[in-house]
Amino acid sequence: MTDAAFTLIAPYYDELMHNVPYDFWVRYVHELIHRYRLSVHSILDLACGTGNVAMRLARMGYEVWGVDISAPMVAEARRKAQEAGLDIRYEVQDASQLQLPKRFDLALSLFDSLNYILSPEKLQETFQRVYAHLQSGGAFLFDVNTEYALREGLFDQDNLGSRRRLLYRWKSRYDEESKICTVEMEFWLRNAQGEVVQHFTEVHRQRAYSLDELKQMLLRAGFDYARPFHAYTLRPPNATTDRAFFVATKW
């Protein structure tokens, strides 16, 4: 059992995320790139996980660096890139203390990764570090779970009725005062005969930030423009938007 997120689950993360439409997410990122007429050659994948997006971008010809705070996740990403023959540089770093010897045309942070930064001060520092690592004319694209999503229990789910090797059950609780959603995740790993051979839990915590709060933090970090979108569209968010994407530019 561990209280740390993305540690024990790292070797099985890709199996857990098997139904995530990564290609669809990358196409949406490109839609935003084209909408803002961004010239992109180098990309920083912040909170890159096991590198599923980074690998797709590298295959498209981009120069890609990946950063994640979880050493086990980065180890898995490095292994996969090496097996695929892809030249992706990965680093284990805290986003709020980002320090790389390079500036990028585009920074990405996907799959509500920034919600895991529970301190507004730390998130502000993260925005400042991202800004410092962007070329002039660059942009920062990221998504967040909204307060609506965290309050309404959209994390609550399980696949206990499936035949998959990895079974899970997630149960969340949201604290209105702290705006923190705590998700207790329980996992069972089965062998080929269907017998449980490993059982473990992780506790994940996400903080809700209002879209206006995020916009003001981005502007304070130096970005000259910041705009949210209802996920996977070019429409503004609404009261029941559960995921929002931001585009912030550095001109």
Backbone bond lengths (Angstrom), bond angles and torsions (degrees), N, CA, C in turn:
res aa  C-N    CA-C-N  psi(-1)  N-CA   C-N-CA  omega(-1)  CA-C   N-CA-C  phi
1 M - - - 1.460 - - 1.520 109.32 -
2 T 1.329 117.51 141.29 1.456 121.12 178.51 1.514 109.82 -142.58
3 D 1.341 114.86 149.85 1.455 120.29 175.77 1.520 110.41 -93.97
4 A 1.333 116.93 -5.08 1.458 120.99 -176.94 1.522 110.25 -91.60
5 A 1.317 115.24 134.60 1.453 120.01 179.83 1.529 110.89 -78.99
6 F 1.328 115.74 148.08 1.463 123.03 173.87 1.530 112.70 59.91
7 T 1.321 115.85 44.04 1.463 120.29 174.13 1.523 108.98 -115.25
8 L 1.333 117.67 -74.66 1.461 120.65 -179.90 1.524 112.51 -64.56
9 I 1.328 116.75 -28.56 1.456 119.73 -177.21 1.523 112.42 -78.54
10 A 1.344 118.35 -14.73 1.467 121.41 -172.47 1.526 114.09 -51.32
11 P 1.347 120.46 -47.36 1.470 119.15 -178.60 1.527 113.67 -65.85
12 Y 1.332 117.40 -18.82 1.462 121.56 -176.20 1.533 111.95 -113.50
13 Y 1.327 115.81 7.77 1.468 120.33 -174.35 1.528 111.63 -59.74
14 D 1.322 116.80 -43.16 1.464 118.88 -178.26 1.518 111.79 -65.27
15 E 1.331 116.63 -34.32 1.465 119.04 175.79 1.524 110.71 -67.68
16 L 1.328 115.93 -38.60 1.455 120.12 178.27 1.524 111.10 -63.20
17 M 1.327 116.72 -36.02 1.459 122.39 -175.26 1.530 111.70 -99.60
18 H 1.327 117.02 23.52 1.463 120.32 -172.78 1.519 113.42 -60.26
19 N 1.328 117.23 -27.58 1.470 119.82 -176.36 1.523 113.01 -96.97
20 V 1.332 118.37 7.29 1.467 120.56 178.08 1.529 108.77 -73.94
21 P 1.328 118.36 127.34 1.475 120.76 -179.12 1.534 111.18 -81.89
22 Y 1.323 116.53 75.48 1.465 120.74 -175.53 1.528 112.28 -57.24
23 D 1.339 116.92 -40.63 1.462 119.69 -179.55 1.523 111.07 -62.42
24 F 1.315 116.38 -38.01 1.463 121.08 177.65 1.525 110.46 -62.64
25 W 1.348 117.40 -43.89 1.465 121.53 178.29 1.531 110.41 -61.40
26 V 1.327 116.75 -43.41 1.470 120.03 -179.15 1.519 110.47 -65.67
27 R 1.326 117.84 -38.36 1.463 120.19 176.92 1.529 110.81 -62.38
28 Y 1.333 116.81 -38.78 1.464 119.95 178.73 1.531 110.72 -66.62
29 V 1.320 117.11 -40.39 1.465 120.60 175.21 1.529 109.89 -57.60
30 H 1.318 116.74 -43.70 1.465 119.62 178.94 1.523 111.73 -66.41
31 E 1.319 117.11 -33.46 1.465 119.79 176.25 1.532 110.44 -61.41
32 L 1.335 116.35 -41.97 1.465 119.75 178.13 1.527 111.05 -69.45
33 I 1.325 117.14 -37.76 1.471 120.56 176.68 1.521 110.35 -58.45
34 H 1.322 116.18 -45.78 1.464 120.39 -178.61 1.525 111.52 -70.50
35 R 1.314 116.92 -36.12 1.463 119.11 179.44 1.522 111.03 -61.64
36 Y 1.323 116.53 -38.43 1.461 120.32 -178.03 1.533 112.47 -96.76
37 R 1.317 116.65 8.35 1.462 123.08 175.13 1.529 111.23 51.19
38 L 1.309 114.41 47.80 1.456 120.63 -179.15 1.527 109.61 -84.47
39 S 1.309 115.64 139.29 1.457 121.51 174.61 1.525 107.60 -96.94
40 V 1.319 116.33 107.47 1.464 120.82 -170.62 1.526 110.99 -120.33
41 H 1.325 115.29 121.65 1.462 121.69 173.88 1.529 111.10 -122.15
42 S 1.347 115.87 -33.54 1.466 120.62 -179.28 1.522 109.24 -120.31
43 I 1.342 116.22 140.17 1.463 121.88 -175.24 1.518 109.82 -133.20
44 L 1.318 115.68 134.36 1.464 122.91 171.15 1.521 108.01 -102.58
45 D 1.333 116.05 119.29 1.464 121.35 176.26 1.527 107.00 -97.78
46 L 1.326 115.78 102.16 1.462 122.13 -175.84 1.522 109.49 -90.68
47 A 1.323 117.28 130.46 1.464 123.12 -170.54 1.521 107.95 63.07
48 C 1.324 114.77 57.43 1.464 122.21 -170.02 1.518 113.93 -76.32
49 G 1.337 118.11 -12.50 1.451 119.81 -178.85 1.522 111.89 61.14
50 T 1.320 116.97 -133.56 1.461 120.76 -179.50 1.526 112.65 -91.21
51 G 1.339 116.64 12.59 1.453 120.56 170.07 1.510 117.11 85.23
52 N 1.312 118.34 19.28 1.464 119.43 -177.38 1.532 113.06 -64.33
53 V 1.333 117.09 -39.39 1.462 120.32 177.00 1.527 110.04 -77.08
54 A 1.334 117.22 -42.53 1.463 120.94 -179.16 1.527 111.17 -57.12
55 M 1.323 116.75 -41.59 1.460 120.13 -179.63 1.527 111.37 -65.55
56 R 1.304 117.41 -40.09 1.463 119.96 178.27 1.521 110.78 -63.88
57 L 1.320 116.45 -41.75 1.467 120.24 -179.86 1.526 110.98 -67.21
58 A 1.338 116.63 -39.39 1.462 120.09 178.87 1.528 110.76 -63.41
59 R 1.321 116.81 -38.62 1.471 120.04 179.10 1.527 111.09 -66.68
60 M 1.334 117.17 -22.83 1.467 120.95 177.43 1.524 112.25 -82.03
61 G 1.325 116.66 -4.48 1.454 119.31 177.12 1.512 115.80 103.91
62 Y 1.326 117.86 -0.04 1.456 120.24 178.25 1.532 110.40 -77.05
63 E 1.336 115.25 150.94 1.454 120.58 167.48 1.523 106.50 -82.19
64 V 1.319 117.45 120.70 1.459 121.07 -171.79 1.525 110.71 -124.34
65 W 1.327 114.93 133.07 1.460 123.11 168.94 1.519 107.10 -118.07
66 G 1.317 116.71 143.09 1.455 121.44 176.91 1.512 111.13 -122.66
67 V 1.316 116.13 140.35 1.465 122.62 179.11 1.519 108.62 -131.82
68 D 1.328 116.65 136.33 1.459 121.31 175.50 1.526 108.70 -149.91
69 I 1.320 116.13 148.94 1.462 120.64 -179.78 1.524 111.92 -78.13
70 S 1.334 117.26 -17.69 1.462 122.07 -177.27 1.519 110.83 -92.49
71 A 1.332 116.18 111.73 1.461 120.16 178.42 1.529 112.55 -61.17
72 P 1.345 120.24 -41.32 1.468 119.39 177.47 1.526 113.47 -61.44
73 M 1.329 117.05 -36.70 1.469 119.73 178.34 1.526 110.52 -68.07
74 V 1.325 117.53 -42.35 1.463 121.18 179.09 1.526 110.33 -64.89
75 A 1.327 117.28 -38.55 1.463 120.08 177.67 1.522 110.59 -60.22
76 E 1.322 116.84 -41.10 1.467 121.11 177.95 1.526 110.33 -66.28
77 A 1.331 117.22 -40.82 1.464 121.15 178.91 1.524 110.93 -63.00
78 R 1.323 117.04 -43.44 1.471 120.39 178.69 1.526 111.33 -62.50
79 R 1.334 116.38 -41.92 1.461 120.27 179.84 1.521 110.65 -61.00
80 K 1.328 116.57 -44.47 1.460 120.69 -177.82 1.532 111.64 -66.92
81 A 1.336 116.67 -40.36 1.466 120.01 179.66 1.527 110.82 -65.12
82 Q 1.320 116.01 -40.13 1.465 120.18 179.23 1.523 110.64 -65.15
83 E 1.324 116.89 -43.20 1.461 120.35 179.05 1.531 111.37 -63.45
84 A 1.342 116.00 -33.73 1.465 120.65 -178.50 1.524 112.32 -86.83
85 G 1.332 117.85 -5.76 1.459 120.85 -179.68 1.516 113.11 70.61
86 L 1.331 117.21 31.55 1.460 122.03 -178.30 1.524 110.40 -103.20
87 D 1.326 115.85 137.37 1.460 122.03 -179.17 1.528 109.15 -91.78
88 I 1.319 116.23 86.03 1.471 122.51 178.29 1.519 107.15 -121.84
89 R 1.316 116.48 129.98 1.463 119.62 177.72 1.524 108.64 -94.30
90 Y 1.323 116.26 125.70 1.459 121.78 179.28 1.524 110.22 -114.83
91 E 1.320 115.85 142.32 1.464 122.63 178.10 1.529 109.57 -133.40
92 V 1.332 115.98 145.05 1.464 121.62 172.80 1.521 107.26 -95.51
93 Q 1.326 116.44 109.62 1.458 121.07 -179.28 1.523 109.78 -149.42
94 D 1.331 114.27 153.02 1.455 122.56 170.42 1.528 107.13 -79.57
95 A 1.328 116.70 128.82 1.465 120.43 -176.49 1.529 112.23 -58.17
96 S 1.324 117.53 -32.76 1.461 120.33 -178.33 1.524 112.47 -74.92
97 Q 1.347 116.37 -9.90 1.459 121.03 178.10 1.531 110.70 -123.04
98 L 1.310 115.84 27.61 1.459 122.07 -175.49 1.530 111.00 -54.26
99 Q 1.324 115.58 128.44 1.459 120.92 -179.91 1.515 108.87 -147.55
100 L 1.330 116.29 97.18 1.452 122.14 -179.39 1.529 109.47 -123.58
101 P 1.330 117.44 150.83 1.470 120.78 -178.60 1.524 112.85 -84.20
102 K 1.323 116.95 40.44 1.460 119.68 -174.74 1.527 110.43 -161.12
103 R 1.323 114.82 150.37 1.462 120.90 170.68 1.524 108.58 -111.15
104 F 1.325 115.29 150.93 1.458 121.58 -171.56 1.526 111.20 -121.47
105 D 1.338 114.76 157.83 1.462 120.56 175.40 1.526 111.30 -78.41
106 L 1.330 115.96 -28.95 1.462 120.94 -176.95 1.521 109.43 -146.35
107 A 1.328 115.75 136.15 1.464 121.81 170.55 1.520 107.76 -114.25
108 L 1.333 116.13 135.55 1.460 122.92 179.02 1.519 109.08 -120.90
109 S 1.324 115.83 144.89 1.460 120.39 167.31 1.522 106.55 -145.74
110 L 1.332 114.76 108.51 1.464 120.01 -171.36 1.522 112.51 -114.09
111 F 1.327 114.50 171.63 1.466 123.85 175.77 1.536 111.35 61.88
112 D 1.335 115.21 48.96 1.471 124.78 175.94 1.532 113.60 48.74
113 S 1.316 116.61 31.29 1.462 120.06 -177.44 1.520 112.94 -62.94
114 L 1.328 117.28 -34.96 1.466 119.46 -176.60 1.522 112.38 -71.53
115 N 1.320 117.83 -18.03 1.470 119.88 174.33 1.528 111.49 -64.11
116 Y 1.328 116.72 -21.90 1.465 120.43 179.77 1.529 112.30 -74.13
117 I 1.320 117.51 -11.79 1.460 120.67 174.91 1.525 106.64 -84.26
118 L 1.317 116.57 104.60 1.467 121.46 -169.43 1.519 113.54 -83.58
119 S 1.310 118.11 -16.28 1.462 122.30 -178.47 1.519 110.59 -102.00
120 P 1.335 118.39 123.97 1.468 119.70 176.04 1.525 112.36 -57.21
121 E 1.327 116.60 -34.48 1.465 119.96 178.65 1.528 110.73 -64.22
122 K 1.337 116.10 -41.66 1.459 120.35 178.35 1.531 111.44 -66.79
123 L 1.326 115.97 -38.00 1.463 119.08 178.36 1.525 110.27 -66.67
124 Q 1.329 116.64 -39.47 1.465 119.80 176.55 1.529 110.43 -60.86
125 E 1.321 116.55 -42.45 1.459 120.57 177.89 1.530 110.75 -63.72
126 T 1.324 116.42 -37.57 1.460 120.38 178.08 1.518 110.70 -61.67
127 F 1.331 116.55 -46.57 1.465 120.00 178.76 1.532 110.61 -59.73
128 Q 1.321 116.72 -39.99 1.459 120.82 179.79 1.529 111.46 -65.83
129 R 1.346 116.16 -39.95 1.459 119.56 179.15 1.536 111.17 -68.72
130 V 1.335 116.52 -38.14 1.458 119.37 177.16 1.526 109.83 -63.62
131 Y 1.326 116.54 -45.46 1.465 121.17 179.26 1.530 110.35 -55.85
132 A 1.330 116.36 -43.52 1.464 121.10 -178.69 1.524 112.36 -66.09
133 H 1.331 117.27 -21.74 1.462 120.83 -177.81 1.527 112.89 -99.45
134 L 1.330 116.98 10.29 1.464 120.42 177.96 1.522 110.87 -104.05
135 Q 1.340 115.12 142.69 1.452 120.57 170.10 1.529 109.12 -69.33
136 S 1.331 116.30 157.08 1.456 119.72 171.26 1.526 108.27 -61.70
137 G 1.335 115.88 131.41 1.462 120.26 -174.30 1.509 112.96 91.92
138 G 1.344 115.73 -0.10 1.454 119.90 179.42 1.518 112.84 -84.56
139 A 1.319 115.51 178.27 1.463 119.78 -177.19 1.527 110.18 -148.48
140 F 1.328 114.04 158.34 1.461 122.88 177.15 1.517 107.48 -119.48
141 L 1.336 117.26 119.92 1.459 122.93 177.64 1.524 108.35 -114.52
142 F 1.326 116.14 128.71 1.463 119.18 178.49 1.517 110.05 -152.83
143 D 1.326 115.35 163.86 1.457 120.26 176.20 1.519 109.62 -125.18
144 V 1.319 116.02 158.08 1.461 122.52 176.98 1.519 109.68 -139.59
145 N 1.326 115.43 150.08 1.458 120.16 164.07 1.523 107.33 -74.90
146 T 1.308 116.82 133.57 1.457 120.38 179.77 1.532 110.39 -81.40
147 E 1.321 115.17 168.92 1.465 119.08 176.88 1.521 110.29 -61.75
148 Y 1.313 117.18 -34.72 1.464 120.71 177.32 1.526 110.38 -56.70
149 A 1.337 117.17 -45.18 1.459 120.96 -178.42 1.518 111.75 -64.57
150 L 1.335 116.63 -42.97 1.461 120.04 -176.94 1.525 111.53 -73.13
151 R 1.322 116.88 -35.94 1.467 120.69 -179.51 1.523 111.36 -72.02
152 E 1.319 117.01 -35.14 1.463 121.29 -174.90 1.520 113.54 -85.31
153 G 1.323 117.87 4.29 1.457 120.43 174.30 1.512 115.03 72.39
154 L 1.322 117.42 33.74 1.459 119.49 -178.45 1.527 112.65 -71.23
155 F 1.328 117.08 -9.44 1.459 120.64 173.92 1.532 111.63 -77.71
156 D 1.326 117.77 -20.70 1.463 120.53 -175.00 1.528 110.01 -68.37
157 Q 1.328 115.96 114.37 1.465 119.48 -178.27 1.520 109.63 -166.23
158 D 1.319 115.37 164.43 1.463 120.79 174.26 1.520 108.79 -158.23
159 N 1.321 115.09 165.96 1.467 121.13 175.14 1.521 110.43 -129.05
160 L 1.327 116.02 31.82 1.463 120.85 -172.29 1.521 113.12 -62.99
161 G 1.300 117.66 -18.64 1.463 119.93 179.33 1.519 113.74 -91.96
162 S 1.336 117.20 3.12 1.460 119.93 -176.69 1.523 111.09 -89.15
163 R 1.310 115.51 172.85 1.466 121.89 177.51 1.522 111.75 -102.88
164 R 1.300 117.81 13.09 1.459 120.98 -177.19 1.523 111.13 -70.97
165 R 1.314 114.61 158.10 1.464 120.60 -179.45 1.523 111.61 -66.80
166 L 1.336 115.93 -36.83 1.461 120.99 -179.03 1.520 109.27 -104.74
167 L 1.324 116.79 117.43 1.452 122.43 176.08 1.525 109.23 -104.24
168 Y 1.327 116.02 150.84 1.464 118.50 -179.70 1.523 111.05 -149.23
169 R 1.318 113.99 158.43 1.468 122.27 172.46 1.518 107.15 -143.52
170 W 1.355 115.39 125.36 1.464 121.13 -179.06 1.532 109.38 -118.27
171 K 1.308 115.37 134.93 1.461 120.98 177.75 1.524 108.51 -134.01
172 S 1.336 116.42 128.71 1.456 120.47 -174.79 1.522 111.80 -117.46
173 R 1.324 114.43 158.19 1.467 121.21 170.61 1.527 107.71 -142.59
174 Y 1.324 115.40 138.27 1.465 121.22 -175.28 1.519 110.09 -113.01
175 D 1.317 116.31 131.40 1.461 122.11 178.33 1.529 108.88 -102.03
176 E 1.317 116.01 114.66 1.463 121.07 -176.08 1.522 112.56 -62.66
177 E 1.326 116.86 -35.16 1.467 119.62 -175.87 1.526 111.68 -72.23
178 S 1.324 117.07 -48.49 1.462 120.01 -178.28 1.524 112.54 -85.15
179 K 1.342 116.45 -15.63 1.465 123.21 -175.74 1.536 112.11 63.89
180 I 1.318 116.18 26.02 1.452 121.10 -179.09 1.525 110.08 -107.18
181 C 1.311 114.70 131.57 1.465 122.27 176.18 1.524 107.68 -103.81
182 T 1.324 116.21 122.79 1.458 121.94 178.49 1.521 108.62 -103.25
183 V 1.313 116.16 126.36 1.460 121.59 -177.11 1.522 108.92 -118.21
184 E 1.321 116.63 114.73 1.454 121.15 175.51 1.524 107.86 -90.32
185 M 1.342 115.06 116.91 1.453 121.82 -175.81 1.522 109.75 -109.84
186 E 1.322 116.20 125.18 1.461 121.57 179.94 1.525 108.65 -117.20
187 F 1.332 116.77 134.82 1.461 121.88 -174.92 1.524 110.75 -128.68
188 W 1.333 114.72 146.40 1.462 122.36 173.76 1.529 107.84 -130.75
189 L 1.320 117.34 127.23 1.453 122.22 177.97 1.524 108.88 -105.56
190 R 1.329 116.71 129.11 1.459 121.31 -178.06 1.525 110.92 -111.04
191 N 1.324 115.49 152.78 1.463 120.16 174.52 1.527 109.67 -88.61
192 A 1.330 115.77 -173.94 1.469 120.32 -176.67 1.516 112.87 -63.76
193 Q 1.326 116.48 -23.83 1.468 120.71 179.11 1.532 112.01 -87.89
194 G 1.335 117.19 0.83 1.460 120.78 179.33 1.509 114.42 85.09
195 E 1.341 117.09 8.90 1.462 120.71 179.89 1.527 110.12 -87.42
196 V 1.330 116.19 138.19 1.466 120.44 178.33 1.522 108.97 -71.91
197 V 1.350 115.87 121.30 1.465 120.87 -178.43 1.535 111.85 -112.32
198 Q 1.317 115.93 -11.84 1.469 119.07 177.12 1.514 109.39 -152.68
199 H 1.321 115.83 138.69 1.464 122.48 177.07 1.518 107.87 -133.37
200 F 1.320 117.21 129.17 1.463 119.70 179.39 1.525 109.94 -152.94
201 T 1.318 115.28 163.90 1.461 121.07 179.21 1.527 109.46 -132.17
202 E 1.311 114.97 153.62 1.457 122.61 170.43 1.515 108.20 -135.15
203 V 1.315 116.45 148.81 1.462 121.91 175.32 1.524 108.02 -110.93
204 H 1.316 116.24 120.62 1.461 122.03 178.76 1.527 109.07 -110.46
205 R 1.310 115.52 141.89 1.467 120.84 178.70 1.520 110.04 -129.21
206 Q 1.315 115.41 133.52 1.460 121.51 176.42 1.528 109.11 -128.57
207 R 1.338 115.23 146.32 1.465 120.45 177.63 1.516 109.58 -110.06
208 A 1.323 115.05 139.86 1.454 120.68 176.52 1.523 109.79 -86.95
209 Y 1.312 115.89 131.18 1.460 123.01 173.85 1.519 108.02 -120.65
210 S 1.319 116.85 135.57 1.462 118.85 176.51 1.525 108.77 -70.37
211 L 1.329 116.29 154.07 1.457 120.00 -178.12 1.521 110.86 -65.72
212 D 1.326 117.19 -35.31 1.460 119.75 176.99 1.528 110.92 -66.94
213 E 1.330 116.19 -39.07 1.456 120.85 177.31 1.523 110.23 -60.44
214 L 1.317 117.73 -44.37 1.457 121.39 179.48 1.530 111.02 -64.22
215 K 1.317 115.93 -41.75 1.464 119.41 179.91 1.519 110.93 -61.14
216 Q 1.329 117.24 -45.35 1.466 120.62 -179.51 1.527 111.01 -65.26
217 M 1.314 117.53 -36.95 1.455 120.45 178.05 1.525 111.15 -65.46
218 L 1.321 116.81 -39.39 1.460 120.59 178.16 1.523 111.25 -64.73
219 L 1.312 116.72 -42.79 1.458 119.99 179.45 1.531 110.72 -65.18
220 R 1.329 116.74 -39.52 1.468 119.55 177.57 1.525 111.43 -64.90
221 A 1.326 116.50 -29.14 1.464 120.14 179.39 1.523 112.15 -74.10
222 G 1.334 117.03 -12.30 1.454 120.96 177.78 1.513 115.00 119.05
223 F 1.329 117.64 -12.50 1.458 119.48 179.31 1.525 109.58 -63.59
224 D 1.307 116.67 139.55 1.469 119.39 -177.29 1.527 112.04 -89.34
225 Y 1.332 116.06 -12.28 1.463 119.69 -175.59 1.522 107.88 -151.03
226 A 1.326 116.69 138.74 1.467 121.09 177.09 1.518 108.30 -150.20
227 R 1.321 115.55 126.77 1.470 119.34 -177.87 1.516 110.54 -141.43
228 P 1.346 117.26 132.92 1.466 120.75 176.54 1.527 112.07 -93.35
229 F 1.333 115.48 152.95 1.460 122.20 175.79 1.525 109.32 -130.69
230 H 1.310 115.93 147.69 1.465 120.41 167.52 1.513 107.04 -62.67
231 A 1.325 117.02 132.74 1.461 121.86 -170.23 1.517 113.76 -48.44
232 Y 1.321 115.01 132.71 1.461 126.35 173.46 1.525 113.12 68.39
233 T 1.334 117.00 14.95 1.461 121.33 178.85 1.526 108.43 -131.67
234 L 1.326 115.09 179.38 1.463 121.47 172.02 1.524 109.85 -110.37
235 R 1.333 116.45 19.33 1.457 121.79 179.18 1.531 110.01 -92.96
236 P 1.330 117.28 154.47 1.466 119.39 175.69 1.526 110.56 -70.39
237 P 1.323 118.45 154.83 1.470 121.14 177.31 1.518 110.96 -64.36
238 N 1.341 115.68 159.13 1.455 120.88 175.79 1.529 109.01 -129.20
239 A 1.327 116.28 -173.88 1.465 120.72 -173.16 1.524 113.18 -63.61
240 T 1.326 117.84 -25.16 1.467 120.20 -178.65 1.531 112.35 -110.88
241 T 1.322 116.94 18.08 1.464 119.97 173.67 1.520 108.67 -64.96
242 D 1.315 117.06 123.10 1.465 119.42 -179.72 1.530 112.29 -96.15
243 R 1.318 116.90 -20.66 1.458 121.43 176.44 1.530 108.61 -138.43
244 A 1.324 116.31 132.28 1.453 120.79 179.07 1.520 109.56 -123.77
245 F 1.319 116.09 142.90 1.450 122.30 174.33 1.535 109.04 -106.05
246 F 1.312 116.06 143.60 1.455 121.88 176.34 1.511 110.09 -116.40
247 V 1.335 114.19 143.95 1.453 121.78 167.15 1.517 107.13 -119.68
248 A 1.333 116.62 122.77 1.463 121.90 177.56 1.531 107.62 -126.22
249 T 1.326 117.24 131.43 1.447 120.65 -174.37 1.525 112.37 -116.13
250 K 1.336 114.07 153.17 1.462 122.53 178.81 1.528 106.25 -123.88
251 W 1.328 116.51 96.95 1.456 119.64 -177.91 1.522 109.35 -97.22
